[in-house]
């Protein structure tokens, strides 16, 4: 398995705090059957600022440590980029890291909203040859309230990634239900761990893949392989999420 979203780099953000923790995560990942991890530290989220120049040597150093441990797992560079106005300018100035230097970049929204400039910026990214992957849309309050806000962005060419822990119910029943709805409506294209540690925010990829339809699981894994190797993915036509009607009960 390939994990496209993981906070495994030591000391970069709220993920692994030190090298020992990073190696514990690598060990846990291998035990789960993960062979490749994209290290995606937070960038421009208001608290963490991690540019390409710092990420790439840290990935190389971590791979050396993992090899010395005898683990058969490889770390690749990436970022979890909070959407911000100067994103394209910073990309052109080599401050940003798409997934393993591919044409796909992990994009994060604020947890409670979708910025007003989102649609235009995601469009402009695609004009520059970058396909945005919207991470954990199931945990965004605006999308939870109206999933068709995500539909419009996917229809316009963006991709999305749900979190394994969401599928597994760790963020609650509502988030789990929305995750399943997004999967069934072809509004998401990957499952990734967004792991931060080996305890409260572990990997859980096997459990998540086992919880969904095997055809979707195979599709998501094929997509992860394609992105990591720099290929584009085959998108299934997205659908609107059916909104359940509320009826007044008569007693």
C-alpha positions in Angstrom: 0.0 0.0 0.0 0.9 3.6 -0.6 0.1 6.4 1.9 -0.2 9.8 0.2 -0.7 11.9 3.4 1.4 11.4 6.6 3.1 13.7 9.1 6.1 11.5 9.7 8.9 14.0 9.4 10.4 14.7 12.8 9.9 18.1 14.3 8.2 19.8 11.4 4.6 20.1 12.7 2.1 18.4 15.0 3.2 15.0 13.8 6.3 13.1 14.8 8.1 15.2 17.4 11.5 13.6 17.0 13.3 11.0 15.0 12.5 8.2 17.4 8.8 8.9 16.8 9.3 9.0 13.1 10.9 5.6 13.1 8.2 4.2 15.3 5.7 5.4 12.7 7.7 3.8 9.9 7.8 0.5 11.8 4.0 0.6 12.3 3.4 1.4 8.7 5.5 -1.5 7.5 3.7 -3.9 9.9 0.4 -2.7 8.2 1.7 -3.4 4.7 2.6 0.1 3.7 5.6 0.3 1.4 5.7 4.0 0.5 4.8 7.1 2.5 4.5 10.7 1.2 5.7 13.0 4.0 3.3 15.9 4.0 4.1 18.5 6.7 1.7 21.3 7.2 2.5 24.5 5.3 0.9 28.0 5.6 -1.8 26.9 8.0 -1.2 29.8 10.3 1.1 27.8 12.6 3.5 25.9 10.5 5.7 27.0 7.6 7.6 24.2 5.9 9.1 25.0 2.5 10.6 22.6 -0.1 14.2 23.6 0.9 13.7 22.1 4.3 11.5 19.1 3.4 13.6 17.5 0.8 16.8 17.0 2.9 14.7 15.9 5.8 13.1 13.2 3.7 16.6 12.0 2.5 17.8 11.9 6.1 14.8 9.9 7.3 15.2 7.4 4.5 18.8 6.8 5.6 17.7 6.2 9.1 14.9 3.8 8.0 17.3 1.8 5.8 19.7 1.5 8.8 16.8 0.0 10.7 16.4 -2.6 8.0 12.9 -1.5 7.2 11.6 -1.9 3.6 9.7 1.3 3.3 10.4 4.5 1.4 9.5 8.1 2.2 8.7 10.6 -0.5 8.5 14.4 -0.3 5.3 16.4 -0.3 3.3 19.0 1.6 -0.1 19.6 3.0 -0.6 23.1 1.7 -3.3 25.4 3.2 -4.9 27.2 0.4 -3.6 30.8 0.3 -3.4 33.7 -2.2 0.3 33.5 -3.1 0.3 29.7 -3.7 1.1 29.8 -7.4 3.7 32.4 -6.9 5.4 30.3 -4.3 5.1 27.2 -6.5 6.9 29.0 -9.3 9.6 30.0 -6.9 10.2 26.4 -5.8 8.8 26.8 -2.3 6.1 24.1 -2.7 6.4 20.3 -3.1 3.8 18.5 -5.0 3.4 14.7 -4.3 6.9 13.3 -5.1 7.4 16.2 -7.6 4.4 15.1 -9.6 1.6 17.2 -11.0 -0.6 16.6 -7.9 -0.6 18.7 -4.8 -2.3 18.2 -1.4 -4.5 21.2 -0.6 -6.1 21.8 2.7 -9.1 24.1 3.5 -9.8 25.7 6.9 -11.8 23.3 9.0 -14.9 25.5 9.1 -15.1 27.0 5.6 -14.1 27.1 2.0 -12.3 30.4 1.1 -14.1 32.6 -1.4 -11.2 32.5 -3.9 -11.1 28.6 -3.9 -12.8 27.9 -7.2 -10.7 30.4 -9.1 -7.4 29.4 -7.5 -8.0 25.7 -8.0 -8.8 26.5 -11.7 -5.6 28.6 -12.0 -3.5 25.7 -10.5 -4.8 23.4 -13.2 -3.9 25.9 -15.9 -0.4 25.7 -14.5 -0.4 21.9 -14.8 -1.1 21.2 -11.1 -4.0 19.0 -10.1 -5.2 19.8 -6.6 -6.1 17.0 -4.2 -8.4 18.4 -1.5 -7.6 16.6 1.7 -10.1 15.4 4.3 -13.2 17.2 2.8 -15.3 15.1 5.1 -14.0 17.0 8.0 -14.8 20.5 6.6 -17.9 22.1 8.1 -19.0 23.8 4.9 -18.8 20.6 2.9 -20.6 18.7 5.7 -23.4 21.2 5.6 -23.6 21.0 1.7 -21.6 18.2 0.1 -22.4 19.7 -3.3 -19.9 22.4 -2.7 -17.3 19.7 -3.1 -19.1 18.3 -6.2 -18.6 21.6 -8.0 -14.9 21.6 -7.3 -14.5 17.9 -8.4 -16.6 18.6 -11.5 -14.1 21.4 -12.3 -11.1 19.0 -12.2 -10.0 18.8 -8.6 -9.5 15.5 -6.8 -10.1 14.7 -3.1 -8.7 12.4 -0.4 -10.7 11.1 2.6 -8.9 10.1 5.8 -8.7 6.4 6.9 -9.7 7.4 10.5 -12.8 9.1 9.2 -13.9 5.9 7.4 -13.1 4.0 10.6 -15.3 6.2 12.7 -12.6 7.8 14.8 -14.0 11.3 14.1 -17.6 10.3 14.8 -20.6 8.8 13.1 -21.4 11.9 11.1 -18.0 12.2 9.6 -17.9 8.4 8.8 -21.3 8.6 7.1 -20.2 11.6 5.0 -17.0 9.8 4.0 -19.1 6.9 2.7 -21.4 9.2 0.8 -18.5 10.9 -0.8 -17.0 7.6 -1.8 -20.3 6.3 -3.3 -20.8 9.6 -5.2 -17.3 9.4 -6.8 -16.4 12.6 -5.0 -13.2 11.2 -3.6 -10.3 9.5 -5.2 -7.9 8.4 -2.5 -7.9 7.1 1.1 -4.8 8.1 3.1 -3.9 8.0 6.8 -3.1 11.6 7.7 -1.2 9.8 10.5 0.5 11.9 13.1 1.7 9.2 15.5 1.3 5.6 16.4 -1.3 6.1 19.1 -4.2 8.6 18.7 -3.6 9.4 15.0 -2.2 6.1 13.6 -2.4 4.7 10.1 -5.6 2.5 9.9 -5.4 2.0 6.1 -6.1 -1.7 6.2 -9.1 -1.2 8.4 -10.4 1.5 6.1 -9.9 -0.4 2.9 -11.7 -3.4 4.5 -14.6 -1.2 5.5 -15.4 -0.1 1.9 -16.5 -1.8 -1.3 -13.5 -3.8 -2.7 -13.8 -2.2 -6.1 -13.5 1.3 -4.5 -10.5 0.0 -2.4 -8.7 -1.3 -5.5 -9.5 2.0 -7.3 -8.1 4.1 -4.5 -4.9 2.0 -4.3 -4.4 2.2 -8.1 -4.8 6.0 -7.9 -2.2 6.3 -5.2 0.2 4.3 -7.2 -0.5 6.4 -10.3 0.1 9.7 -8.5 3.3 8.6 -6.8 4.7 7.5 -10.1 3.7 10.8 -11.8 0.8 9.5 -13.8 -2.7 11.0 -14.1 -5.6 9.0 -12.7 -8.8 7.9 -14.4 -11.7 9.8 -12.8 -15.1 8.3 -12.4 -18.0 10.8 -13.2 -19.0 12.5 -9.9 -22.5 12.6 -8.6 -24.4 14.8 -6.3 -24.8 13.5 -2.7 -28.4 12.6 -2.1 -29.8 14.7 0.7 -32.1 12.8 3.0 -35.5 14.4 3.4 -36.8 15.1 6.9 -40.3 14.1 7.8 -42.3 15.1 10.8 -43.3 12.1 12.8 -46.9 11.7 13.9 -47.6 10.2 17.3 
